[in-house]
Amino acid sequence: LHQAYLWDSYQRVQQQLLKRQPLADSPMVPTIHAGHRPLSRAQSSPATATVSLPAPDTASKTLSLPVQEQPAKPHFTTGLVYDSVMLKHQCSCGDNSNHPEHAGRIQSIWSRLQERGLRSQCECLRGRKATLEELQCVHTERHVFLYGTNPLNRLKLDNGKLAGILSQRMFVMLPCGGVGVDSDTIWNELHSSNAARWAAGSVTELAFKVATRELKNGFAVVRPPGHHADPSTAMGFCFFNSVAIAARQLQQKGKLGKILIVDWDVHHGNGTQQIFYRDPDVLYISLHRHDDGNFFPGSGAADEVGAGPGEGFNVNVAWTGGLDPPMGDAEYLAAFRTVVMPIAHEFCPDVVLVSAGFDAADGHPPPLGGYKVSAKCFGYMTKQLMSLAGGAIVLALEGGHDLTAICDASEACVSALLGNELEPLPEESMRQKPNPNAVRSLEAVIQVQSKYWVAVQRFASKLGCSFLEAQHHEAEEVETVTALASLSVAVMVEKR
């Protein structure tokens, strides 16, 4: 009815216009008066156009025709990227309870951002599929053909190599009856390649929009995750390393000089580390449960610092000591204060990419993390990273499997990206000193990294401080410096 009414109104207005035109004009084409925008530029669309019938003398000026609008220029705000294509990557057994990495993860986060009114404050992008060339900037050709093609798009690839590569495929039967590339990474022949390529393409698309300052910052609600995928292996739910692909594309096509990747997923991003291990232009900083190599995937010790020209550009905050007690806000805030932020500021990146896994969040059982980081703390860490690279920061979802925990954490991060006032951290977290295992872990990192980064040396003596104590020390130091400066000024004046 609405459409019929619009069409009827549109025709009536057209007739009024035609009556007022010189006879010489073709009756089919209403003249476009000088100063009018061509209709293709009109900011109206069939779904939302409302045609009011104007007075005859103003008809030609205020006519708003139902013409498909040009996409509006994005606002300079936080970008969000999500697409339902990524929901289709699921096990053929159809039972999510067997598979912690399931479609409900991103669906829940997307719904939560809508419920809380955060989505409407952001610029929402649909994302896109990464090209095979983009995937090959970090993965081998064999890996890209194995996991980046499905029966439908293979028909378009008339490639002799492809048949040979596909014949080497190794899949495992899962206890649930489905198929996987290993015991926990499911494979859906029709949909997994599409979803994994969509995740990589979407993170890359968002990163470019932020790097070129079309958007202020961004959050990519994507799956499957990527940071365990190395150049030639799919593992740990990951097929393509989305954040690494985005970083490499920014280097190659965006001509960016220095990129910081921060990975706060509870598992070490072995793939990301491997890809940039010899690259001095990409600084990789990971905070993860390590337990002397006994927690998945086992890599990421403090002394893994990079190699060749990349030596010193790989920083592992490798938490040790198991869950006795589990790491939480006090420990992560201490790591940010003493290691992450000092090194990041010294590196001075052009853009910051975050492998934002939320499995260190409170609510994950021991096999999946067992740590106790609060949602507010994730918001606070985001806020601190926003002080780098002129605020050009993109968070991409990695792990995290407790739905309430990952929704809370995502909400806190997006709220921080939007510049909203953060909810204060609990008093208890701010007064709590980091536990002895955490202090030992941080001591090991500083001992190794102080060879490469001057900034961490001054924090070695303050590792055991609580958040509030550290703030107090900072204030005292500022006062001392200010007092010394004013003293030297007074001495100079006297001399004069």
N, C-alpha and C positions, 0 to 999 in steps of 0.2 A: 504493500500500500504506500509505504514511504517512497519507494522508488517511483511508483506510478505518479504520485503527487509531484515529485521533483520533475519528472519528465513533462507532465502537464504544464507545470509552472514555467519550465524552461521554454516550451513551445509558445506559450502565451507571450513571454517576454520577447522571444525571437520575432513574433508577428508584430509586436509593437515597434520593434526596431526597424523591421522591413518597411512598415508604413512610412517611416520617417526618412527612408533613404532615397537618393536621386534615382530616377528610373533607369539611368544608364548602367547602374551597378547590376551585376548578375544577382538575381534574387536568391541564389543558393549560398552566396558568401557574404555574410555581414561584414561591413568595413571595419577594420581595426583603426580606431582614431589615433592620431599622433599622441605619443606619450603613453599609450597602453602597452602593457606587457603582452607578448605573444601568449596565446592560450596555454601553450605547453609549460609556461612558467607559472601559471596561476596556482596559488597555494591552496588547492581544494581537491578533494577526492570524492569519488562517487559515494563512498560509504558515509562521509561526514558532511558533504556539501549541503547547505541550506540556502535555497534561493528565495529571497524575500522579493516581493514585487515592488520595485521602486516607483517613485513618482516619474511621470513621463520625461521631465527635463533632466533627470539624473540617471535614467535607465542605462545609458551607454557607459556611464562612468563606474557604476557600482555593481554591474552585473557579475555574479560569481557563478560560473558555469561548472557543472560536474565534470572536471577534467582530471585525469590521473596526475597527481602532483609529482614534482621532482622530489627525490628523497631530501628531507630537510637536513641542513648542515648540523652535525652533532654539536651539542652544547659542550663547553669545556668543563666536563665533569668526570666522574668515575664511569668507566666503561664496564659493562658486564657481558660475558659471552656464554651462551648456552644453546643447545639444540637437542631436540628429541631423538635425532639420529643416534646419539650416543647411548640411548636407553636400550637399543636393540641388541647390543653385545651382551648376550646372556646364555647360560648353559642350556643345552637342549633338554636337560633333565627337568627344567622349569621350576626347580625348588631353590629359592634364594637362601634358605637356612643352611645349606651346605656351602655357600659361597659368600664370604664376607664382602667381596668386591662386586656389588650388584647395582642395578639401575636405580634402586630406591635411594642410593646415596645422593646422587645429583638432583633427583626429583625432589627430595626432602629439602635440600638446601635452597633450591629455586623457589619452592613454595614458601619457605620461611622468609626469604627476602621480600617476597610479595606481601605476606601477612603483616610484616613489620613496616611496610611503606618505604622500604629502602630501594626497591626496584624502580619505583616511580621517580626517584631522585637521580637515577643513573641513566646512562645512554645504553640501551640494550642492543647488542649485536647478535646476528644469527651465527656468525662464524663461517668457516668454509673447510673444505677438504684439502689437506696438504697435497701438493703434487709429488709424483715419484722423484722428481729432481730434488725437491726440498728435502725429502726423506733421506736421499743419498748424500746430503751434505754432512751427515754424521753416521749413517748406517751403510753397510756394504750393499752392493747391488743384489746379491743373493738374498740377504735379509729382507730388503725392500720388496722383492718379488714374492718371497715366501709369505710375508704377513701383510703386504700392502695391496694384494690383488684378490678378488673373489671371482667365482665363475662368470659373473655378469661382465665385469670390466676386463676379464682376461680375453674375451672375444675381440676386444678392440686392440689388444696388444699382440700384434702379429710378430712374436719374438721367438726365434728358434731356441734361445737360451732358456726361455721360460719353462718349456717342457722338461728339460734336463734338471732344472732347479727343483721343480715341483715333484719330480720323481724321487728326490732325496728326502722328502718330508718325513719327519718322525713325530708321531703323535702318541699320546698314552691314553688308555681307557681309564676314566675316573671311577671311583667307587660308586658315585651317584648314577653311573650309566652314561654320562656325557663324555666329551673328548677334550683333552687339554694338551698344551705344549709341554707342560710338566705337571706335577701332581696338584698344584694349586692354581695354575693359570689356564683358565678355560678357553676353548676355541670354538667359535661358531662360524662355520664355513661361509655362510651367506652375509653375516653382519659384522663380525669382529674387525675385519680389515677396514671397513668403512668408518666404524666408530673410532678406531685408533688413529686413522688419518684425519678424521674430523677434529679430534682432540688436538693433534699437533698443528693443524692448520689454523684452528681457532686461537690457540695461544700465540702463534706467530702473527696473525692478523692484529690481535689486540696489542701485542708488543710494539708493532710498527706504528699503530695509531698513537700510542703513548710516547714513543721515542720521537715522533715528528710533532709532538705537542698538539695533536688534534684532540686528544683526550688527556685529562689531568693524570689519571692513573687507572688501574683496572684490576678486575678479579675474574678469572676464567673458571667457570663451573663445568669442569670437563672430566671425562673418564673414557677409556681406562687410563690409569696413571702412567708415568713414563720414566721416573728417575732410576729404575733398576735396569732399563734396557741399554745394553752397551752396543757397540757398532755391529755385532753379529749374533747377539743372543737376546731372546725374549725370556723374561723371568719375573717372578714376584708381581704378577698381575700386569706387567708392562710389556708393550710391543715396540713402540716408538718413543724416543726420549723427547717429549714435546718441548720442555724448557731448553734443552740443549739445541734442538733444531731452531727454535726462536732466536737463541743467542747467536748461533752461527749465521743465520740469515741476516740478523742485525749487523754482524761484522761484515758480511760479504756485500749485501745489497744496501744496507742502511749506512755503511761506511762509519760505523761507530767505533771509537777507539778502545774504550774500557767498559767492560760489563761485569757487574757483580751478581753472582748467583748465591743466594742464601737458601739453605735447605734445612727446614726445621721438622721434617718428617722424623718419626722416632727411629726409622730404619735408615741406614746410610745409603746415599745415592751413588752406589758403586758405578753405575753407567755414566752419570754426569762427571764423576771424578776421572774416570778413564778417558772420556772424550776430550777433556781439557787439560789433562795432566802435564802436557808439555807447552801449554799456551800461556804466555805471560799477560795477555790482554783480557783473560777471563779469570777473575778471582772466585774460587769456589770455597764457601764456608758452610760446613755442615755441623749441626748439633744432633747427636743421635745416641741411642743406647748401644753400647759396644760390648761391655762385659768381657774385655780381653779377647774379642773375636768370637765369643760364644753366642752372640745374638745375630739373627739374620740381617744382612747377608754375610757378616763376618769381616768385611773390609772396613776401612775408615779409622785406623789407629792414628794416634796423635803424630807419629813420626812419618806418616805419608804426606809429604809436603810438596809434591810435584817433582818433575825431572827436567833436565836440560834447561832450556830458556824459561820453562815454567816453574822452576824450583822456587819455593816460597809463596807460590800463588794457589796453594791448596791447604786449607786450614780445617782440621778435624777436631771439634770439641767432642771427644769420645768419652761419654759417661761410662764409668765403671762401678762395680760394687752391687750389681743386680738391683733388687727392689728393697734393699735393707739400709735405709728407707728409700722409697721411690723418689725420683726427682720431681720437683714441682716448681711453683712460681719463683721461690727464693733462688733456686739453682739457675733457672733460665734467665732471670733478671741479672744475676751475677755474671753469667756468661756474656750477656749482651753488653754489660757495663765494662767488663775487663778485657774482653777479646773481640767480640763481633764488631761493635761500633768503633772502637779505636782503630782497628785494622781497616775497616771499611772507609772511615774518614781519611786515613792516610793514603789509601788506594785512589780515592776520589773518582768514582765511576761516572759514566755518562748515563747509565740506566741500571735499574736494579730489578732482577727477576727473582721471584721467591717460589721455590718448590714447597708449596704450603700444604703439607700433609698434616692432618690433625689427630694422628694416632698417639701423640704424646699427651693428648687431652684426657683429663680425668673421666673415667667411665670405660676405659678399654681394659679387658682382662689381660693378665700377664703375658700369654703367648702373643698378643697383638700390641703390646707396649707396656702396660702396667704403671705408667707414670701418672702424675696428678697435676698437670698444667691446667690452669683455669682458662675459660674463654676470654675473660678480661685481660689475662696476661698476653694472649695472642694479639688482642687489640693493641695492647701497649707496645709489643714488639713491632707491629706494623707501623705504629705512630713514630717510633724511633727511626725505622728505616726510611720513612718519608722525609727525614732531614737530609737525605743523600740525593745526589743527581737532580737537584731542583725539584724533587718530589716525583720524578718519573719512575714509578714502581708498578710492576705487574705481579699479582699473586696468581699462581695456577694450582688448582687442587691436585694433590697427590693421594696419599693414603688417608686413613681415618674411617672407622667402620661402625662406631656407635652413633646411631643417627642423631640422638639428642645432642651429644657432645659436638659432632661436626657442624650441626646447624647453629648451635650457640657460638662456636668459634668463628664460623663464616660470617655470622651476623656482626660479631664484634669487629672483625677485620674490615668488612665493607663500611661499617659505621665510621671506623677510624679513617678509611680512605676518603670518605665524604667530608671529613673535617669536623664531624660531630664531636661534641664534648664527650670524652671517655668517662665511663663509670669508674670511680676510684677503685683501686685494688683493695682487697680486704686488709684491714689493719694488721692482721696476723701475718699475712704474706710479707708486708713491708717491714715488720719487726724481726722476722725470722732470719737467722743466719743460714747461709748455704750449708748443707750437711757435710761431714768430713770427707766422704767419698767424692763429692762434687768439688771440694776444695783441692783434693789431690788430683782429680782429673784436670782442673783448670791450671794447676801448677805445671803439670806435664805439658799442656799446650803452650803455656807462656815460655817455658824453658826452651821448647823447640822453636817457637815462632819469633822469639825476641832477636834471633839471629837475622831475621828478615824485616821485622817491623819494629821501629823505635817506639812506637806509641804504646806497645803493651808493657814495656819495662816498668813504667811508673805505677802499674796496677799490681805488680807481683806481691807487694806487702799488704794489699787491701782485699785480698780474695775472700777472707772470712767475714767481711762486713755484711750487715743486713742492708737492705735498700735504703732505710732511713739513716743509718750510720754513714753510708757512702755519701748520701746527699749532704749530710752535716759536714763531712770532711771536705767535700767539694766547695761548700760555702766558705769554710775556713780558709781554704787555699786561695779562693778568689779575694777574700778580705786581705790576706797577707800580701798577695801580689799588688792589690790596689794601694795598700799602705806603703809598700816599698816604692811604688811608682811615685806617689805623692811626696814621699820623703826625698827622693832624688830630685824632684822638681824644686822642692824647697831649698835644697843645697845649692842648686844651680842659680836660683834667684839671689841667694845670699852672696854667692861668688860675684855675680854681676854688680 
